């Protein structure tokens, strides 16, 4: 059984390289292309998040939605604290690459979970979050990606402009 709403979620999550999405921007992974670890670790202010922290946050929420879809056990996310895991210390290129891989893996697992989801359940409540439907949860993760991708793009530009003096 197919459902246009589920197909739309899949389309937005799995946009192919070079494909223009409705908002005209990059995907989360696309926004990270060419970002060195030093830029990823930079914070615009001490009480603000870095690109790296956002990457870990995005990975966690992809995991959380996947866990709801597939029944992966609580507490199986490999970083802590869960929602905004700490950037490794010391931060370096290898650690940045490992966390980009974590995001990529969590994204692949989310996409697989969405592809396997029964579209007949889209309007049913999520058992752990009964005030929301499955479609609310899936639309939410797409919007979460879009929001944070915009933040990443702005932070890259801000960092570059500060570096140029």
Secondary structure, 3 states (H helix, E strand, C coil): CCCHHHHHHHHHHCCCCCCCCCCCCCCHHHHHCCCCHHHHHCCCCCCCCCHHHHHHHHHHHHHHHHHHHHCCCCCCCCCCCCCCCCCCCCCCHHHHHHHHHHHHHHHHHHHHHHHHCCHHHCCCEECCEEEEEHHHHHHHHHHHHHHHHHHHHHHHHHHHHHHCC
